[in-house]
Every structure is written in structure tokens, then in C-alpha cells.
Amino acid sequence: MPKESDESSKEEQSKIDKDGAENTVETSEEMIRKSIRRNTPSPHRLTPQSSPPRFVSVEELMETAKGVTNLALAHEIVMNSAFQVKPYEPGEGSLEKQVKEIMHKAFWDCLESQLNDDPPSYSHAVTLVGEIKETLLSFLLPGQSRLRGQIEEALDLSLIQQEAENRALDINKVAKFIIDMMGTFCAPLRDEDIKQLREITDIVPLFKSIFAVLDKMKIDMANFAVSSLRPHLLQQSVEYERKKFQEFLEKQPNALDFTQKWLQDTADYVTGGGTEGGATCTPNSAQLSLHNHAYLRLLKWDHDAESFPETLLMDQGRFQEMQQELEQLALVASVLLIVYNSAGEAISGLPGLMERLKKTIKILLAEMHTPSFNADETFAAVAEKMCVELRGCLSQHGFSPFSSDRENTLKGQIVAAKSADNPIRKVIDSRIQMYLLGFLESSAHRCAPALPGGLTPISKELEEIAVKLGRLVTFNKLVYSPFYHKILQDILKQGESLDV
């Protein structure tokens, strides 16, 4: 964590529970309001001015693009534990794919024609053996000198060429050695591929299959290297990303404009309501609290209308994914709260019922962020399904079924939850924000805050998102803390000067 986090965690740490969660959020906001003037004259008073144009060479642009690409790749490896290298395949029906297929077919047809000549010609075959040899050598570790010697001896291209010219080349023997060596290097999941290679007798199909399996082995080796690299890259990536961003900033002096606007707008948003006053706070704790509120705002971001902060561009997809997950969870919790408040004691505590209802709602809302999603139809279906479940449950446990009026009222309440302005949905959403803020403000994420009321059905999913958010925020602060510190310091100072 950045220095300000360590210095302020004890001051901001407070236990969040069902009765006290709202007080925790209010305290954080009051701390910021103490350092920033409430209702500032202009919501964009610190909106950065565009820097004067600076002409750069093509070489500088290319070097910058390369640096950004490397930076994005390193960041993805560190942040995405499931990151894997995947083989590139041209799109089906694309010109690239057609050209590739034509060229490959021409090559293999030529090889087959050479081998069928009388006497056979092995020029293409020797070239292929040379490529295979280089691939096998690339799999070796520095200390594997014995295997290197075996490969160099068995696949001595000059000797193979001489044998071919003297009609003494045993191409099947060469292929057998290659397959045996591939079996030595390959991962266990490729054992079946190696077994199938041993069953191929025709030379051309065999070489085609050897190259196909070698391509898979290259991907396996790359992913092994990525998994091995990740722990070391994690140690170095903070300095690496900060250095790369600093280099980019030197070429593009206005590269923090949207970051500054994000933090300034957060200050305006946080201080735009409520009452003046509150607990005193240190500058560091005010920075930390304002910064945490800023991260939460990214979970409510309008990605189509607003530019994402530059310091978080590589994580925009992750924030958007969390945002969509939280929107679905808020709806699930809202519907379940409505159902359980309506049915009361009749279904309270029944084992398995809540999970069954939650699963049903999530299935029906699975497509809620797709263009084809119809909210009216979906929530009508959710309402009908909840009523069907309740009828069966009440009947099974000897309770009187709902009257038609009561059932229609329940359906109406569930359908109304589709609106973002629905009071129940707003309460649930507010409590989710409280929980996430409490998680970010907890000391080094060692313990999660208490869960506010109404969120029990989604507690597991919510905690997973909170942990994911916490890791992302912690890493982002570590990388960009020098840039954030200056911007936040300026915002707080300007707020204090306006208070005078």
C-alpha cells in the first residue's frame, strides 16, 4: 500500500455493522468535507487546460506505442491469474486464412512430389528437419547440455544432407528420434498427441502432424514461462509500470487530464451534499478517503459518455465487469428482500429456498447487459417465477396461499425493482457501496467489514468482488501514488483556500 494508506488506516478504520455502516460512510465524507469546501463555485474549477501541441517524430511515436504494448502485456500477466498465451488463428473465411491454406497446401504437395521422385529428393525434408531442430533446441534449459548434444548429433544437417545425396538417408529413423525427443519435452497433456504421432507411417502426414504438435508445445512452453515469470514480474512491475507511464507522460504532458478530472469531480461529488463539519482529519487520511471514493465512482461509470482515467485504462475492462456484476447482484438482493418481506415467517429460514430463488433470478437476469435484453419482459418473468415458487413452498409447509391481490402486489413490487430509482434497489445499492468502501478503508484488507442488512443472500459474490477490487486498487495506488499524491494535494489545498 502507498505511504498514505499506512499512516491513515488506523484513523479511518471503524467497524461496520448493520446499525453503524451508514455512520462509517458519513465519517469518511465528513473528513473530506473538512478539507474541501462544500458546494464549490464551479464543478470544473481544476479542469486541466490542454497543453500546447508538441511535435514528435515517427520514431518516438513507434517507441511509445511499443512501450505501451509491453506495459499492457506485463500488467495483464500480473493482474490476470488466468492469463494464457493462445495460438493466433485468422478469421474463418478471411483472405489471410485462404492465403495461408493455399501456401501450406502448395508446400506439402511439393514435399510429397519430391519424396515420390525416383530417386527421391530430400531438399524440402532437410529444411523441415532444420526447423524442427531449432524448435527442439529452443525448449532446452541452459544446463541441459547432454540433450543438446544428442539433438546436435542426431539432427546434424550436413550429415543428413550427405546421406540424402548418397541415398542412405533413413527419414523414418530421423522422424522417430524427433518424436522421442518431443515426448521428452512435452507436457503430460500432450502425451496422447505423441502417441498418435507414433502411429502415422506416411512421411508427409507425419511431418504435418509433427509441426502441429510442436506449435502446441510452443504455446505450452510460453504459458509455463508466464506462470513462472508472474511472481518475479509482480515484484518488478510497480517500478516498471511507473517508469513506463512517466516516459509516456514526458512525451504527452497532458496524459493525466482525465485522471485529474476524475479526482476533482469526485471531490465535488462527495462535498456536494450533507452538512458541514465533522471529525478532524489529517491531510493523508483525507487524501486516502477521497481516493477510495473515487475508485467507487468507477463502479458507476458511464463508459459511453465519460473518458476513463488514464492511470486505470488498462483496468477499464475489469472495472466494467465488476460494475455489471454488482448491478446484477443489487437486483438479485432487491428481489429477494421484496419476496422475504412479503412472505414473512412462512418462508423464513427454510433450507435451500433462498439459494434456489437466487439461482433462478440470476439465470433470468444473465443477459441483462446485452442489447437484446428486455427489462419489462424479464422482470415480469421473474415476478411470475417467484410467485410460482412461493405457491409451492407455502403449500408444501401447510401455509395458506397468497390471495390474488397480494400476489399481484408482490409482482408489482418485483417489476418496479427494475428501475434504478426504486427505493428498495437504491437502499441495496447504497449498502453495497458502504460495504465496498469499508473494505477499501480496512487496514491492508486483513478483515472484511460487517455485512449491512439485506446483503446476506449475495455475501459470497460480494466478498469476491471486494477482494478483486481491493487487489486492483492496492496495485494501482502503488504504481501511481506519486502522480495521485500531487493531484490530491492540489485539490485539498484549493478546497482549503476556498474555505477561508
N, C-alpha and C positions, 0 to 999 in steps of 0.2 A: 504493500500500500504506500501512497505518497506520504511525505512527511506530515502534511496537514491532517491526514487521517489518524496517524498515531497520536498526535498531540491533542486531538479533539474528541477521540472516540469515547473517553471517559465522561467528558462533559455532556455529550449528546446521548449516551446510552441510557435507555429507560425501558422498563418492562412494559410491553404492550399486551393487554388482555381485553376481554370483551367490554369491560366498563371503562378502560383507560386508553384505548387505542387512539381515539379522537384527540385526547389531550396531548399525546405524543406528537401528532402531526401539527397541532396548533403551536406547540412549543417550538418546533423547528421553524415554522413560518414566522413566529414572533421574533426569533433570533435574527432572521434575515431582515425583517422589517425594522429592527433596531438599528441596523447598519445601512439600510437603503430607505430613502424617502418614500412614503406611501403616496400613491397617485401622482407620479411624476408628470411634469407638463407635457412631455412628448414621449410616446411609446418607442420612438426610434432615435432618442437623443444621442446614442452612441453607434448608430448605424454607420459602419465604416465607409469612407469615401473611396471611390475607385482610384487605384494607383495610376500614375501616368504610364502610358504604353511603353513597353521596353522591347526592343527588337532583339531576337535571339537567332542564332544560326540553326540551320537544319541539323547539324551535328549535335548541338545542345538539346534540341527537341528530341532527337532519337535517343540520346543518352538518358534524358529524363524519362522517356517512355519505357526504356529498358529497366531503369531503376524502379519505376512504379510497378512494373510487371513482376520483378523479383520480390519487391516488398509485399505485393498482394499474395504471391505464392507462399512466401515464408509465413505470412500472417495466417493464411488458410491452414497450413500444416499445424501451426501452434494451436489455433482456436478450434479446429475441427478434428476431434479424435478419430472420426470415421473417414478422414480424408484418404483417398486412394488414387493412384495413377490408373487411368483407364486407357485402353487402346483407342486410337482415333480411327473412325470409320467414316468415309464420305457418305453423304446422304443418299438414300435409295433413289435411283433414277437420275442422280446428278451427273453432269458431264465429267466431273472428276472421277466418279466411280466407274463410269463407262470406259474412260481412257485407261484407268488402272487395270481393269479387267482385260481390255484388249492387249495391253502391253504384256501383262503376265501370261496370257494365253500364247502370245507370239513367242515369248521366251521359252516356255515349257515345250511348245511344239518344236522349236529349233533344237532344244536339247534332245528331245526324243528322236528327231531326224538324224542328229549326229550319232547317237548311240546305235541307231539301226543301220548306219552306213557299213559298208564292207570294204575295208576294215573300219571298225568304229572310230569316231573322233571324240576325244575327251576334253577338248579345249574349254567348252562351257562347264563341264563337270568339274574340272580342276579349279575354275574360277569360283564355283559354288563351294567347293571344299575350302578354298581360301577364306571365303566369307564366314563359313561355319567355324573355321579355326579361330578367326579373330573374335567371334562371339563367345566361343568357349573360353578363350583366354581372358576375356573381359569379366567372366564370372569368378575368376580366381582372386583370392586374397593375397596380400603381399608375401606372406610366409609360405604359400603353397608351392614351393619350388619343385617338389617331386612330381606333382600333377602337371606343372608347366613343362617339365622335361618330357613327360610321357606324351603330351599333346604335340610338342615341337617335333618329337621323333616320329610319331605315328602319322602326323599330317605334314611331313616335310614336302612342301610343294615342288621343289626342284626334283626330288626323288620320284614323286608321283608323276611328274611330267615325263621324266625319263622312262619310267615303267610304261606309261601310256604310249610313248613313241616306239617302244620295243615290244608292244603288245603283251606286256607282262603284268599289266595293272589288274588287280583283283578289286574292282569297285565295291563288291559286296562286303569284302573284308574291311575296307575303309568305312563303309556305312555302319557296319557292326561296331567298330571302335567308337564312332561318333555317338551312336545310340547308347552304348555303355557309359560313355563319359557324360552324356546328358542325364542318364539315370543317377549318376553320382552327384550332380549339381542340383537337380530339380527338387522342388518342394514336394512333400508327400501327396498333395492333391494332384500332382502330375504323373503319379505312378501308373495310372490307367492309360494315359496318353503314351507313355514309354512302352507299355505292354503292347498297345496297338501298333506302334511303330515296328516292333519285332515281328509282327505278323504280316507285314507288307513285303512282297517279294519283287515287284516291278520297280526298277530304279527310279523312273520319273515320278510316279506317285509317292515313292518313299522320300525322295528329296523334297517334294512339295510339302509333305506332312512334317518332315524334319524342320523345315523353316517355319511352319505354322506353330509347332510346339516351342521352338526357340523364341518366337515372338511372345508367346505366353510366359515363358521363363524370364524374358527381359522385364515384363510387367511385374512378375512376382518379385524379382530382384529389386526393382525400383521401389515397390511398396515395402519390402523389407528394409531398404535403406531409409525410407521415410520414417518408418516406425522406430528405427534405431537412432535416427537423427533428432526426432522430436524432443527428447529430454534435454539434449545439448542445445538445440535451437531455442528452446524455451528460456534457457539461461542467457543467451546472447540476443534474443530478439528485441528486448526492450531498447537496448542501446542501438541495435541495428535499425529498427523502425524509426526511432527518434532521429538518428543521423540522416536516414534517407528522407524523412519529412523535412528536416532542416535544409537539406540540399535542394529539395523541391521548392521550399519557401524562399530561398535565395534567388531562384530563377523566376518565381511567381510571387512577388511581395504581397499580393492581395489574397493569398491562398488560405487565409484564416477569416475572411469576411463573414462567411456563413456560420462559422463557429462562434464568432463574436456576437452575431445577431441572435443565435440560439441562446446563448447565455444571458444576453441583455434582455431578450423577450421573456426568458424565464424569471428574471428579477422583476420585470414589470408585472408579469402574471401573478407571482407569489405575493407581491406587495400591493396588488390592486384591489384587495378586499379585506374584510375583517377589521379589527380595531387596532389602533396604535398601541405601542408599548409592548411589554413582555419582558422575559428574562434577559439579563445582560449576557453578552457573549463575546468571545474573543474573535479577532479577525479570522483566525484559522477555522474556528468552528462555524462561523458564518459562511466562509467560502465552501466548506465541506457540505453544509446543509443546502446551500443554493445549488451546488454542483449535483447533489443527489436528486434534487427536484428536477434539475434539467434532464437528467437521464430518464426519469419517469415520464417526462413530456415526450420523449422519443417513442414511448409506447402508445402515444395518442396522435402520432404524426400523420399529417395529410401528405402522403408521398407523391401525390399527383400535383399538388399546388405549392408545396414548400421544398426548398433546397435543403438537403441533409447536410449537417455539419461536416466539414472536410476531414476532421480528425476521426470521424466514425464512418466514412464512406465504405470502407472495406467490411464493415459490420452491418450495413444497412439492411441487407437481406435477413440477417439474424434478428435484428430488431423488428422487422416487418413480420417475420414468422412468429415471434413471441407475441406481438400485438394481435395477430389473428387468433392465436391460441387463447389469449386472455379474453378476447371478445366472445369466443365460443364458451369458455368457462363461466363468464359472467352470466350468459344466457342460461346455461345449464343450472347454475346455482339459483338464479331468479325463478325459473320454472319450478324447481324442487321446493323452494321456500314457499311459493304460492300453493303448491299441492299439499305440503305438510301443514301449512297454516289452515288450509281449508278442511282437511280431513281430521286433523287434531289427534286425539288419543287413539282413534280407531286404527291408525297405521303406525303410530309412533313406536319405534323400537323393533318392528318386525324384521327378522333377519333376512338379509338378501334383497329386500324390496328396494331400498334406496339405490343400490348398485344396479339393479335391473332397470329402474326408471332412468338412472343417469346414462346407462349404456344406450337405451332407446333414444333419448334426447340427442345424444352425441351422434348417433347414426343418422338421425333425421337432419341434423344441422351440419353434417360433414361437408356439404357443398356450399356453405353459406358465403364463401368468399370467391365463388366462381360467377362469371357473368350470367349464367343461366339460372341462378338461384332466384326463386320466387318466394319472398318472405311471407306473403299472405297465405299462400297455399301450404307452405311448410309449417307455419305456426298453427294453422287450422288442423293440420295432420298431427302435430304434437299434442294439441289440446284434446283431440279425439282419442289419441292413443293413451294419454294419461287417464282419461275418463274410463276407458275400457279396462285398463289395469286396476283402477280403483274399484270398479264394479266387481271384478273378480275377487279382489283382495277382501273387500268388505263382506261379500257373500261367503267366502271361504272361512272367515273368522266370526261369522254369526252376527254381523252388524247390518243395520238397515241400509239399503242403498240410498244414494242421493236422490232427492226429488229432481224432476226435470228442470225446475227453476234454479235449484242450487247447482246443478250440473252445468247449466248454461252460463251461470255467473262465473263458475270456475273456468270454463272455456274462454269466456270474455277476458278474464284476468290474464290467462296464459297468452292469448293472442296479443293483448296490449303490451306484453313484455318485449315485443319485437321493436318497439320504439325506444330510441336512445334516451328520450325524455321521461320514460316510465319511472315513477317514483321508486318502485322496488328495484328495478335494474340500476338506477342511479345510486341507491344505497349499497347494493352489492358491489358495484364498480368502485365506489368510494372506499369501501372496506378492503378491496383488493389492493388499491393504491396505498392504503395505510400499511398493509402487510408488507408490500414490496419496499416501501420507504423504510419501515422498521428493519427490514432485512439488510438494506444497504447501510443503515446507520448503526447496525450492531457491530460490535468490536471484532474485526477480522473475520466475520461470518462464522464465529465459533458456535453460536447458538441461534436458532431461528426464533423470531418473536412469536408471542402467543397468537393464535389464530382468532381473528374477530368473528363474532357470531354470524351464522348463515353461510360460512365458507367451509364447514366440515365436509360436505359431500365432495368438494374439489380440492381437499387439503393436499393429497398426494401430488396431483398435477401442478398445483400452485407452488408447492415447495420445489419441485423440479425446475420450474421456470425461474423461481427466485435464485436458486443456486446457479443456473445458467447465466442469469442476468448479473449476479454478483461477480462471477468469474470474469465476465466480459468487461464490466465496469472497472474492476480492480486492475486488469491488464491495461485498459485504455488510460486510466489515470497514471499508471506507472510510466507509460510511454510518453504521454503528452503533458505531464504535470508542469514542466517549465512554461509551456505555452498557456495552459489554463490559469496558472498562478498569476501571470501578468494581467490577463484579461479580467479575471475575477477581482483582482486587487483594484484595477481601474474602475470597475463597476461599483464596488463598495465605496471607494473614495468619492466618486461622483455623487453617490447617494448621500453620503455624509455631508458633502458640501452643499447639497440642495436642502438638507435639513436645517442648516444654520440660518 
